[in-house]
Amino acid sequence: MALPLSLWIGLRFTLARKKSQILSFVSLISMLGISLGVLILIVALSVINGSISTLRGEALKAVPHVTAGGRSVEEDWQELLSELKNAEKMVAVAPYIVGDATLRFQGANVFVQIRGIDPELEADVVNNSSRQYQKLLTELGRTDNGIILGVRLASQLGIFTAADVSAIALQSLIRRSFNDAASFNVVGFADFGLYGNNTVALVNLPAAKSLFEDDAGATVRLRMKVEDIFAAKEIATAAFASIKLDGAIRNDIELETWDEAQASLFNALNMEKYLTGFMLLMIVMIGAVNIISTLVMAVSDKSADIAILRTMGASKGTITRIFIIQGMVAGLIGTLVGAAGGVILAFSITDISLAIEGGLNALFPGANIYLISHLDTVISWQEVAGVSAAALIISFLATIYPAYRASKVQPAEVLRYE
């Protein structure tokens, strides 16, 4: 099948050996600029995605996928618990109480969040797969007055072995009622993630009820683990909508998802991602500016050819499409090369950083140079497609003005001097 005239001539102009070395150089620079911009943008977004994924995993060690509270939950949590276990896309459900308190050990005081849990159910709903953590929950279930401390919290208190600590609810402390203090035996130390190791302690649910008896805000809530954390709100809402209490659906249930509980953290990370992407997109725009320069020079160089085409019957639209195609070839090649290079580099950036690290340490013995090689990269194919589409759109917009100028070439004016 014959190619359209504008496409054939546009490819001919692009692939033909250029008389001007400057034109060839600028054309090459425009493709390299777009390739480099797309490559860096894909790698940067993949690294940021890996960082967000790592921080999300750390946060979910202490924060539940979904939390349900409210009067209905407080009054009928046992009935809700049995119903929710069978809900669609619901992995596990467990009750808990959380309240603010102060822990005291040998004169050291630390303000913490004490969470009362059911150790048996908590083992299914928690996002910590460590066997040691599972053993600690089993041990906590066997100890009525047991407590599990975050590793950094234990370090702050100076506890490194089994010990007894005293806890006072914040409400009791405000009222200066020190008679409500409870004694707990430390059964071990756990990793509650990057954001919970210095603030979280676990006790049994009955012990927490007794400790926070006078705290109106420390009520029984339900902690839920769902199959898809990004659809946690929808799954929990659908699960509660199918449950009737006393023959009616209660509307006073308050749901809070993991991203709402950690909104400040993940909003900041997403904002950083968007700003980084926008700034790196400027590299692609620089490549697009070079496309404009290349096409403007090409229009001047091919003015006689344009005039001949016009005298042979080519319309202004045909001339416009010829130079749009010529510019889009550079944008397309640059985008494809940059996208392929970005994906390959994102997949292997950890190995590359380790190789650079080893080379630098071999070159400078004793320098102990360490790169950020422990962060995983997460490639989002939607983002790769979005970056590639943005690069192609920018390339297309860059061709419009030079192509418009080419369509305005007057054959009589050009051929008069030929």
N, C-alpha and C positions, 0 to 999 in steps of 0.2 A: 504494500500500500504506500502510495507516494506521500511524502511529508508535506504539510501545509507550507506555502511559500515563505511566510514570515518565520516559521520554525527552522526551515532549511537554511535560509540566509542568515538567521541569527546564530545558528550553530557554526556556519561557515565563517562568519566574522570572528567568532570566539576561538575556533580551532586553527584558523589560518595563522601562519607565521607573521608576527607583527613587524612592521618596518622600524617602528620606534622602540628602542630599548627601554626608554623611560616608561612608555605605555605598558610594556610587558612587565616591568618591575612593579609599577603601581597596581597592575592587575593581580600579580602574585601576592603583593602585600595585603590587598583587600581580602583575598581568599584566606591567607594565613591569619589575618586579624579576626575574621569570623570563626575560623577553626579554633584558634586559641581561646576566644571568648566562650564558645560553646563548650569546649573541653574543660576549662577552669570552672565554669558555672556548674556543669554536671558533677564534677569532682567535689566542689565546695558543698553543693546541696546534699550529696551522698554522705559526706563527712558529718554535716550538721544533722542529717537524719539519723546517722549512727549514734551521735551524741545524745540526741533526744530519746532514742530507743533505750540507750544505756541508763539515762537519768529516769526514764519512765519505769524501767524495771526496778531501779533502786527505790523509787517512790512507792511502788506498789507492794514492796515488802512490808510497809507500815500502813498504807492507805488501801481500804477495800475498793473493789470495782464499783460497788453501789452500796450506799448506806440508806436504810429506811428508818424513819423516826415518826413521832407523832403519838397522839393519845391512843389511837387504835392499835398501834404496834406495842405500846407500853402495856395495854390491858390484855391483848389477845396474841402476844407474840408466839406463844407455844402453838396455837392453832395455825397462825400464819406460817410458822416454821414448817409444819408438816405439809401444808398446802404448797408452799413455794418450792419444796424439794422436787415436786413432780412437774413444775412449770417448764415450758418449752425453752430450750437454750440456757437453762439455769443449771450450773455445775454443782454448787453447794451453797448452803445457807447456815449461818451461825449467829447466836445472840451475843451481845457484848454491852458493857457499860464503860463509858470513859469519863474521867473527871480529873480536875487539876488537884495536885497535892504536892506536898514537900516530903522528900526522903531525907532521913537523918542517920548518919553513921559516924560515930566517934567524933562528934563536933562538926562534921561537914554536912552542909544542907544544900540540897539541889531541888529546884522546882521541876516537876515532871508531869506527864500525863500517865495516869495509871489506868490500864484497860483491864476490866474484868471479863474473862472469857470462859467458854466451855472447852477445855483442852481437847476433848475427843472430836468435837465438831470443828474446832479451829484448825485442826490438822488438815482437813479437807478444803477449807476455804482460803487458807493462807497461800501467798505466792512465793514462799520460801521453800525450795525443794531440798534443802540441806538435811541429811539424815540426823545430824547432831541436833538440829532444831526440832525435828520430830521427836527425838528422844527426850529433849527438854520439856516438850508439851506433855509427854507421857509421865515424866517425873513430876511435873506440876500438878497433874491430875491426882497423883498419889499423895500429895502434900497439901493439907488443908490450908495452911498459912504460908504456902510457898510463893515465891516471886521470881520472875525472870527479868534481868536487867539488860538493857542495851550495852554493847561492849564499851562504848565511850562513856556512857553514864556510870558504869561500874568503875572505870578508870578515874572519873571525876571524884567519886566518893572514896576512892582508895581501896576498893574491894577487889581482891584477886583470888580469893578462895571462898568456900561456904562461910556465910556470916549472917547475923541477924540485923535487920534494919527496922527503923520505926517510920511509920507514915502518918501524916496528918492531912486531912482534906483541907483544901484552901478555904472553904467556907468556915470550917472550925477554927482555922488559923485567924481569919478575919475577926471572928467573934472572941478570939483569945481563949478558946475552950480547948485546952491541951489534954483534957481527960479523954478525948475521943481518939487519941493516938492508937494505932494498931501496930503490932509487931509481926514482921514477916521474915521467913528464912529464905535466903538466896539459894536457889537450886541450880543456877547456872547463868551463863551470859549468851546472848543471841545477837545475830546480825539483823537489825531491823531496817537495813538500807541506809543510804547516804543521809537521809533526812529524818531518821528516827532513832539512830543509835545513841544519841545523847539526851533524848526526851521521853522515851517510851519504856514502860515497865508493865509486865503482865502478871495478873493474879487470877485466882479462881473467881467465877462469877458471884457466888455467895459472899465471899470476902469483900468484893468490891461493893456489893449492895449494902453490906454492913458499914463499910468505911464511908460511903457517900449517902448515908441514910437521910441526912439533913440537907443534901444538895439537890434542889429541885431540878437543876439542869442535867443531873446524872441519871438518866432514865435508860431502860433497856431498849436497845436498838437492834436491828438486824443487819448483818454484814453479808453481802451476796457476792458470789463469784460467778461470772457469766462466760459464755463461750467466746463472745466477741466484745472486747473491751471498748471498741469504738462505737458500738451500738448498745452500750450498757443501759443508757437511759430508756431506750425503746423497749429493750427486753424486760427491764424491771417494771416499766409502766404497764406493758401488756400482761405481765404475770399478776400484778396486783388487780388489774381490771377484771380478771377472770375469777377473783376470789370474793366471796360474799361472807360477811360477818353478821350473824343474827338475821340472815335473810336479806341483807342490803349491802350495797357496795359503799365502803367508807371513802370519803374524799379528803380526809384530813391527814393522809399519809404523806410525809415529806421525803422526797428522794434527793440524794446528793451523789453525783458520780465522782470518780477519781479525778477527772480533769477539772471539775468544779471545786473540789477540795484543794487542789494544787493549782488553782487558776493563775496565781501570780507567777509561778515558776514557768508553766508551759506557755502562757501568753508572752512572757519575755523571750523564751526560746523561739517561738514562732515569729515574733517581731524581728528578732535578730536574723532569722532565716530569710524573711522577706526583704529586709534591708540589704543583706549580703547579696541576695539574688539580684536586686535592683542595681546595686553598685557594679556588680560584675557584668551586668547586661550592657553597661557603658562600653565595655571592650568590643562587644558585637556592634554597637552603634558606630564606634570608630572605624571598624571594618566596613560598615555600610557607607560612611563618608568617603572612604577610599573607592568604593564602587561608583559613587557619584563622580569623583575625580576621573576615574578610568573611563566612564562613559562620555563625560564631557570632552575628554581628549579624543575618544574614539569618534565622536560626532564630527569634530573638527578634521580628523584624519580621513574620515570616510565621506566627507561632504560631496565630493565628486561622484562617488558611488550612489549616494542618496539621490543626487540630482538625476543621474541616469535612470535609476529605478522609477523616479517620479515621471520622467518623460516616457517611460515604457508602460505607464498606466498604474503603477503602484499607488494606492491611496495613502493618505496621512495615517490612517489607522494601521495599515500594514507596516509603515515605517516605525510607528510607535511600538508595535508588537515586536519588531525585529530587535530593537535596542533593549526592550524589557527582557526578552529572552536572553540576550547577550549578558545582561547584568545578572539575571537569575541563575545562569549557569555558574558564575563565580560564587553566588550565595549558596546554591545547592551543593556544589562540591565542598565548599568550606564547611557547611553545616554537617554533611555526611561524614567528612573526615573528623571534625571536632566531636561529633556524637560518638562515633566508633572509638576514637582515642579516649574520650572521657569515660566511657563505660569500661574499657579495658583497664585504664589507670585506676578507676574507682574500685574495681575488683581486686587489683593487686597492690594497692597503695600501702597496705600493711607490710607486705613482703619487701616492697621497695624501700620503705622507711627503715626496716630492719637491716637491709643490705647497706644503706647509706650509713646507718648507725655503726655497723660493723666496720665499714671502710674507714670512717672517721676515727674510731677508736684504735684501729690498726695503724693509721697514719700518725695519730697523736697518742702514744702509749701513756696510760695513766690518766687521760683526760676525763674518762667516764662520761662520755657524751651520750645522752639518752633522748630519743625523739618520742613524739606521742604516737606510739605504735600499738597501744592497747585498745584504742578506740576502733570499733567496727564501722564499716561503711554500709549503708543501706541504700541500695539503688531503687528509686521509684520510677518505674517505666512510664508512668503518667507524667512525671516531671521531666524525664528525658524527652518525651514527645512534646511537652509544652515548651521546653527550651528550644527544641528544633523548630517548632512551629513559629515561635517568636523570632528566631533568627531569620527564617524564610520571609516572614511578614516584613521585618525591618529591611531585608534585602530588596523586597519588591517595592517598598515605599521609596527606597533610594534610587530606583530606576525611573521613577515617574518623571521627574524634572528633566533629566538628560534626554529621555525618549520624547518628551514633549518638544524640546528644542530641536531634535532631529526632524520631527514632523513639520516644523516651521521653516525648514531650509527651502529657499526659493531656487528652483533649477536654473532659471534664466540668469540670476545673479552669479551663481557658481560657475556655470558652463561658459559664461562670457569671457572668462580669463583662461580657460583650458585650451 
